[in-house]
Amino acid sequence: MTNKPNVPPLYETLGLEPGASEEEVRSAYRRMAKRFHPDTNPEDPTSEELFKKVADAYRILSNPAARGRYDRTAGVHRPKSPAQSTEKEVHREPAREVNRDIHVRLHLTIGEAVRGGHRELKIPRKIPCIACEGSGFDSKYQNCSHCNTNGIVRKTTNVEITYPPGVRTGSKLRFATFGHRLPPGNISGDLIVEILLKPDSYIEVKDRDYHYRALIGLDTFIEGGKIVVPTPGVPTAVEIPPRMADGRILKISGKGLPAFSSSQAGDLYLKIELCVPKRLSRKERQLLDELMALPGFRPPVDGDGFIPKGD
């Protein structure tokens, strides 16, 4: 360690310039700590004192708040680049952002999305190592065996989230403080859950509109009746008129998915489909023949096979 002009003592101890980055501070500390560790210099009586100075320098320079106070006291001024000295245009090097947020995808059936609900997720988070308090070294300034000198470990956390009724593919839900907890400051990021809807044979979501295939039996087709549709929030009872043509679509305003940015909900589009068996058993064939023999089940035809006018 030799004196350098205009270099504050703590930076000099680690062999750094005042503009050193966090990674450079960390790397210099590891290098100097190994160099002056008493165990590697048993015959040098000064090694222990030098090792303590290295540890003290790292303790302050690795803490952004403590480093800032020290820089102000030591009169450290970061040099400006030539581009920064121009009056017309000022170039700034963007600060390196720490990615603390965790992004996951949650696959839901359309029914689950319509009803809303809860889901427990297992989230692998990065947090400071408890054994070394995030420094990467144990109390004897040796490499931390728990985190392999990284200062960060991974821990799986169970997080129970609640998703509102009406979420759809592309919806993103943010849950504060469930992200990575990283330096500087050991601040926790957020958990961001993106919703993806699984395909469904009977339900389709188009923006805020809700399309539902309503299968009705022969009795409902003839006499009409009510069916219950699993719409967002609470199910909706829909009155089906008698003899509604197969394939007809009913529109019910305001019964689609809610709009998160306003109170205007989408619409429900109900497609009526007559439910008939694809194959008939012998018993079903017999019952159908008996039914079709009754008046009213066969279309009226004249002698030439045409339906009479007016019927």
C-alpha positions in Angstrom: 0.0 0.0 0.0 1.7 3.2 -1.2 0.5 6.8 -0.9 -1.1 8.1 -4.0 -1.8 11.8 -4.5 -5.5 12.9 -4.2 -6.6 9.4 -3.3 -8.5 9.2 0.0 -7.1 6.6 2.4 -9.9 4.1 2.3 -9.7 3.9 -1.5 -5.9 3.7 -1.3 -6.2 0.8 1.1 -8.1 -1.2 -1.5 -5.9 0.0 -4.3 -8.9 1.9 -6.0 -9.7 5.2 -7.5 -12.6 7.2 -6.1 -14.7 6.4 -9.1 -14.6 2.7 -8.6 -17.9 0.7 -9.1 -19.5 -1.5 -6.5 -18.2 -4.6 -8.3 -14.7 -3.1 -8.4 -14.9 -2.5 -4.6 -16.0 -6.0 -4.0 -13.3 -7.6 -6.2 -10.6 -5.4 -4.7 -11.7 -6.4 -1.2 -11.5 -10.1 -2.0 -8.1 -9.7 -3.6 -6.6 -7.7 -0.7 -8.3 -9.8 2.0 -6.6 -13.0 0.6 -3.3 -11.1 0.3 -3.1 -9.9 3.9 -5.0 -12.7 5.7 -3.1 -13.7 8.8 -3.4 -17.4 8.0 -1.5 -16.9 4.7 1.1 -14.7 6.4 1.9 -16.4 9.7 5.4 -14.9 9.9 4.4 -11.3 9.1 3.3 -9.4 12.3 1.9 -6.6 10.2 -0.5 -8.7 8.2 -3.2 -8.8 10.8 -3.3 -5.0 11.1 -3.3 -4.6 7.4 -6.1 -7.1 7.1 -8.2 -5.2 9.6 -7.7 -2.0 7.6 -8.8 -3.7 4.4 -11.9 -5.0 6.2 -12.7 -1.6 7.6 -12.3 0.1 4.2 -14.6 -2.5 2.6 -17.2 -2.1 5.3 -17.6 1.6 4.5 -17.1 1.6 0.8 -19.5 -1.3 0.2 -22.3 0.6 2.0 -23.7 3.3 -0.4 -24.8 5.6 2.5 -21.6 5.3 4.4 -19.5 5.7 1.2 -21.4 8.8 0.4 -20.7 10.4 3.8 -17.1 9.4 3.5 -16.7 10.9 0.0 -18.2 14.2 1.2 -15.9 14.3 4.2 -12.8 13.4 2.0 -13.8 15.9 -0.6 -14.2 13.3 -3.4 -15.4 14.8 -6.6 -16.1 12.5 -9.6 -14.4 13.8 -12.7 -16.6 14.9 -15.6 -16.1 13.6 -19.1 -15.5 16.1 -21.9 -19.0 15.5 -23.2 -20.5 16.5 -19.8 -18.6 19.8 -19.9 -20.4 21.0 -23.0 -23.2 23.5 -22.6 -25.4 22.3 -25.5 -25.6 18.7 -24.6 -25.0 16.8 -21.4 -24.3 13.0 -21.6 -24.9 11.0 -18.5 -23.9 7.4 -18.0 -27.1 5.6 -17.0 -26.9 4.1 -13.5 -26.9 0.3 -13.5 -30.4 -0.8 -12.4 -30.8 -3.7 -10.1 -33.5 -6.1 -11.4 -35.4 -6.8 -8.2 -38.8 -7.7 -9.7 -39.8 -11.3 -10.3 -42.0 -12.1 -13.4 -44.0 -15.3 -13.4 -46.9 -16.6 -15.6 -50.1 -18.1 -14.1 -52.2 -20.4 -16.3 -55.9 -20.3 -15.5 -59.0 -21.9 -17.0 -61.5 -19.4 -18.2 -63.8 -20.5 -15.5 -61.2 -19.7 -12.8 -60.5 -16.4 -14.4 -64.2 -15.5 -14.5 -64.8 -16.4 -10.9 -61.6 -14.9 -9.5 -59.9 -16.6 -6.6 -56.7 -17.5 -4.8 -53.6 -19.4 -5.8 -50.4 -20.3 -3.8 -47.2 -19.8 -5.8 -43.7 -21.0 -5.0 -41.4 -18.1 -5.8 -37.6 -18.5 -5.9 -36.3 -15.3 -4.5 -32.8 -13.9 -4.1 -32.1 -12.6 -0.6 -29.0 -11.5 1.3 -27.1 -14.5 2.9 -28.0 -14.6 6.6 -24.8 -16.3 7.5 -22.5 -13.5 6.3 -25.1 -10.7 6.2 -24.5 -10.3 2.5 -20.8 -9.6 2.7 -19.6 -12.9 1.2 -17.2 -13.5 4.1 -17.7 -15.0 7.6 -16.7 -13.5 10.9 -13.1 -14.6 10.3 -13.2 -12.9 6.9 -13.0 -16.2 5.1 -15.1 -17.2 2.1 -18.7 -17.8 3.2 -19.6 -21.4 2.6 -23.3 -20.7 2.6 -23.3 -18.4 -0.4 -19.9 -19.1 -2.0 -18.8 -15.5 -1.4 -21.7 -14.1 -3.5 -23.5 -12.6 -0.5 -26.8 -13.7 -2.1 -28.7 -16.9 -1.7 -31.9 -18.3 -3.3 -34.9 -19.1 -1.1 -38.2 -20.5 -2.2 -41.1 -18.6 -0.7 -44.8 -19.6 -0.7 -46.8 -16.6 -1.8 -50.6 -16.6 -1.8 -52.1 -14.3 -4.4 -55.6 -13.2 -5.1 -56.7 -12.5 -8.7 -59.9 -10.6 -9.3 -62.9 -11.9 -11.4 -62.5 -11.1 -15.1 -58.7 -11.3 -15.5 -57.7 -12.3 -19.1 -54.7 -13.2 -21.1 -52.2 -10.4 -20.8 -53.5 -9.1 -17.4 -50.6 -8.3 -15.1 -51.0 -8.2 -11.3 -48.3 -6.6 -9.1 -47.7 -7.8 -5.6 -45.4 -5.4 -3.7 -42.3 -6.6 -1.8 -42.4 -10.3 -3.0 -39.6 -9.8 -5.4 -35.8 -10.2 -4.9 -34.3 -8.5 -1.9 -30.9 -7.2 -3.2 -28.3 -4.5 -2.4 -27.8 -1.7 -2.3 -30.2 -1.1 0.6 -31.5 -4.7 0.6 -34.7 -3.4 -0.9 -37.4 -5.9 -2.0 -38.8 -5.7 -5.5 -42.2 -6.8 -6.6 -43.8 -10.0 -7.9 -45.5 -9.5 -11.2 -47.9 -12.2 -12.3 -49.0 -12.4 -16.0 -52.2 -14.2 -16.6 -52.6 -16.7 -19.5 -56.0 -18.4 -20.1 -56.2 -22.0 -21.2 -58.3 -22.8 -24.3 -61.9 -23.8 -23.6 -64.4 -25.7 -25.7 -67.4 -23.7 -24.5 -66.1 -20.3 -23.5 -64.2 -17.7 -25.5 -63.0 -14.3 -24.4 -62.6 -11.5 -26.9 -61.4 -8.3 -25.3 -64.2 -7.6 -22.7 -66.8 -9.7 -24.4 -67.7 -13.2 -23.2 -68.8 -15.8 -25.7 -70.6 -18.9 -24.4 -71.8 -22.0 -26.1 -75.2 -22.8 -24.5 -76.2 -26.4 -25.0 -79.9 -27.0 -24.5 -82.0 -30.1 -24.6 -85.0 -30.9 -26.7 -87.4 -30.0 -23.9 -85.9 -26.5 -23.5 -85.9 -26.1 -27.3 -89.6 -26.9 -27.5 -90.9 -25.2 -24.3 -88.2 -22.7 -23.5 -86.7 -22.3 -20.1 -83.9 -20.8 -18.0 -80.3 -21.7 -18.1 -77.5 -20.5 -15.8 -74.4 -19.1 -17.4 -71.1 -18.8 -15.3 -70.5 -15.2 -16.0 -68.0 -13.0 -14.1 -68.8 -12.2 -10.5 -72.1 -14.1 -10.1 -73.8 -16.6 -12.5 -76.4 -15.1 -14.8 -79.8 -16.7 -15.4 -80.9 -16.4 -19.0 -84.4 -17.0 -20.3 -84.4 -19.1 -23.5 -87.6 -18.5 -25.7 -89.4 -21.6 -27.1 -88.2 -22.9 -30.4 -85.1 -20.7 -30.7 -83.3 -21.7 -33.8 -80.1 -23.7 -33.4 -77.1 -21.5 -33.8 -78.9 -18.2 -32.9 -76.9 -15.8 -30.8 -78.4 -13.8 -27.8 -76.6 -10.7 -26.7 -76.9 -9.6 -23.1 -75.3 -6.2 -22.4 -73.0 -5.6 -19.4 -72.6 -9.3 -18.5 -69.1 -9.7 -20.0 -65.8 -9.1 -18.4 -65.3 -6.0 -16.3 -63.1 -3.2 -17.6 -60.3 -2.5 -15.1 -59.9 1.1 -16.3 -63.6 2.0 -16.2 -67.0 0.8 -15.0 -68.1 -0.3 -18.5 -68.2 -4.1 -18.7 -68.2 -6.1 -21.8 -71.2 -8.1 -23.2 -72.3 -11.7 -23.1 -72.9 -13.5 -26.4 -74.9 -16.7 -26.0 -74.8 -19.1 -28.8 -77.7 -21.6 -28.6 -76.9 -25.1 -29.6 -79.4 -28.0 -29.6 -77.8 -31.0 -27.8 -78.4 -34.2 -29.7 -76.6 -37.5 -29.3 -74.0 -38.4 -31.9 -74.9 -42.0 -31.7 -78.1 -43.8 -30.7 -78.4 -47.0 -28.8 -81.0 -49.5 -29.8 -83.2 -48.3 -27.0 -82.8 -44.7 -27.9 -83.6 -45.5 -31.6 -86.8 -47.2 -30.5 -87.8 -44.2 -28.3 -87.0 -41.8 -31.1 -89.1 -43.7 -33.6 -92.0 -43.7 -31.1 -91.6 -40.0 -30.6 -91.4 -39.2 -34.3 -94.6 -41.1 -34.8 -96.5 -38.7 -32.7 -98.4 -35.7 -34.2 -96.3 -32.6 -34.3 -92.9 -34.2 -34.5 -92.9 -34.9 -38.2 -93.1 -31.9 -40.6 -96.5 -31.8 -42.5 -96.1 -32.6 -46.2 -98.6 -32.8 -49.1 -98.9 -35.6 -51.5 -95.9 -34.4 -53.5 -93.7 -34.2 -50.4 -93.8 -30.5 -50.0 -94.7 -28.6 -46.8 -98.1 -26.9 -47.4 -98.1 -23.2 -47.7 -99.0 -21.3 -44.6 -97.9 -24.1 -42.2 
